[in-house]
């Protein structure tokens, strides 16, 4: 409010209020309007900004969270995405590393949570679940003192959601801050701004903390060039799932009305146009009062003059099953899962289910190897090695990690195994690749097989799966070593 506004307000508060209201209205009108899919102007802009070249149709974050919390189909879709993308955890094993490194890594996996509740694989699941549900998740590296670490690597992971991003900061040190992300003059993210406490809680704190970009992992699936924030997989299906709930609710109400066996009594009129039973003039009301109607089993009742009974007969909605199936098919396509992941396997056979499942596996594999491993897991492993090296617990920090996602259960184990053997025999596939595809570490599996065969040979045990079959013939013919 400038000097002129204050002077007018002092002379005439009414005119001062009108000027303030007009100023707010002009500021609202000058803001860019929200654009929706389908309008002619959505695709005719070429400002050079990728965000401006696409239709803006944002869904409120709280609405998506409420949907996943209350809608059974949304929860099933989220579970299918999490189960197939991260499962019980993407395991990592360092290549050609000493036993000391493996022990430090395995010990740290149990205590890496900043809040001390989950292990590393539990944090993976929570981060991926948050990413799919809200579109993004933030993992902040926290460093402890050696005393606080209690013999483990002094590094912890703090998981935050989009609700902790400070959207009230607009600049810092000459850099622009957009939606809590601080950019330098070249458009690169240099820092993140978070609230100290969650604003929606009683212990809310609107004070902010600036965290350098090298200490934050911004986990989201990037779908176009220049994308700054992640988008929830439920953005496009919020309305669709809401329509499904309304349709099911309407059908349940119809069933409830049918179960009530509702009856409606109508009264006729006499020759003078007067409704039967209606009091005329100064006639006194009956001392009996208003009679209550009801239905009892086996009852026989006579109606009054001019009264008749009609029973409710709600009609079923035609084609409801087809409509719901089409709506669920649309919701599955928007969420990136197959229709069968909603639990309906009544209209599939072996071939169609396998073809749809293979396509879904490609989709989740793309997220695993293009987003989760390079953006999340590789950075965690690199930061772990750096923290171990700085703490004097490791001689170097250049060990390479091998990540193995959980294997997809084979629908036809015998057929897949025979195909794998044929491909290896033809030189089209290697055994390490097949082992990694099943979620195992090739070196660890090889060591386990060698140790198992050694112990079987010492115990004079020969199994049909041992190759070659005559490997333990000599051991079986001689007494076992003491």
C-alpha positions, 0 to 999 in steps of 0.5 A: 500500500503506497502513500496515496492509498493510505491517505484515501483510506484515512479520509474514506475507508470505503474508497480505500477498501474498493481501491485495494479490492480493485488492485487484487482483481487486476493482479488476478486477471494479469496472472496466466490462466490455467489451460486444459487439454482439448482447447485450441490454444493448448498446442499453438505456443512456442515459447521455448519452455517445455512446460509452456509447450504442453497442456497444463492439467495439474491435479491437487496432491491432496486429492491424489493421496486421498484417492489412493488411501480410500479407493480400492482400485487405486491401492491395487494399482499402486501395489502392482507398480511397487511389487513389480518395480522394486519388490522386496528390494533391488540388491547391490553387491560390490564387484571384486571388493574385499570382505571388509567392504561387503561387511560394512555395506551389509551392516549399513543397510540395516541402519541407514534410515535417518529415522531409525525405522526401516532398512535400506530395502524398506526405504527403497519401497517407501521411496518408490511408493511415494514416487508413483503416488505423488510423482516424486520423492526426495532423499537427503544425505545426512552425515553423523559423527563417528560417535553417533554412527557407533561403528557403522558408516556415518551416513544416513538417508532421510526420505521426504515427500513433496509436502516438505518442499518450501514453495514460499521461497522465490529467490536466494543469493541472486538465483531463482527459486521455483517450487522449492528448487533453486536454479543458477544462471544456466538453469541447473538445480543447485539447491533445494529448499525444505520446511523444517517441519510439516506445515499441516501438522501441529508442530508446523514450522515455516522456517526453511532449510537450504540443502545443496543439490549434491546432498539431495536425490530428486527421484522422479520419472522424467518424461520430457526434456526440461521437466522440473517436477514429477507427475503422479501416475494417478493424475490422468485417472482420478476422475475415471476411478471416481466415476467407477466408485459412483457407478458401483455406489449407485448399483448398491443403492438400487440393490438396497432399495430392492431389499427393502421391498418398499410400498407406497400408498396412494389415496383416491378422491371422491365424486366431489374431488375431496381426498378420502380421509381428509378433514373438512371444515371444523371436523375434529381429528381422530383420537387415534392419531396418525396411523403407522403403516408396516409390513409383517410376514403373512399379514392380511390387511384391508385398505381404506376407501380409495387407497391402493398400494404400489411396490417399488421396482427399481430397474437395473442399469443396462450394460453396467458390467461392460461400462465398469470393465471399460472404465477399469481398462482405461484406468489401468492404461493410465496407471501403466499396468495391465487390466488383469492387475486389478484382479480380474483373470476371467477373460484371459488365457495363458498366451494373452496373460503372458504377452501382457505381462511381458509388456508390463515387465518391459515397462517396469524394467525401464524404470528400474534401469533408467531411473531407480538405479542411476538416479537413486541407487548408484548415487547412494553407493557412491556416497556410501563409499565416499563416507567410508573412505573419509571415515578411514574404514576403506582404503579406496572408494572406487568399487563398482556396484552390481544391482539386481532387481527382484526376478519376475516369476516365470509363468512357464518355468520349464519352457523358459529354462529350456529356451535359456539353455538353447540360447547359451548353447548357441552363443546368444546369451551368457550365464551371468546375464541370465543370473542377473535377470533372476535377481542374483549376484553371479559371483555369489551364486557361483561361490554357493554352487561350488561350496554346495558341490564340495560339501555334497562330495564330502558327504558322498551325495550325488544329485541328478542336477549335478553336471557332469553326472560322473563328477562325484563318482570317485568320491562316492566310491571312497570313504568320506574324508574325516 
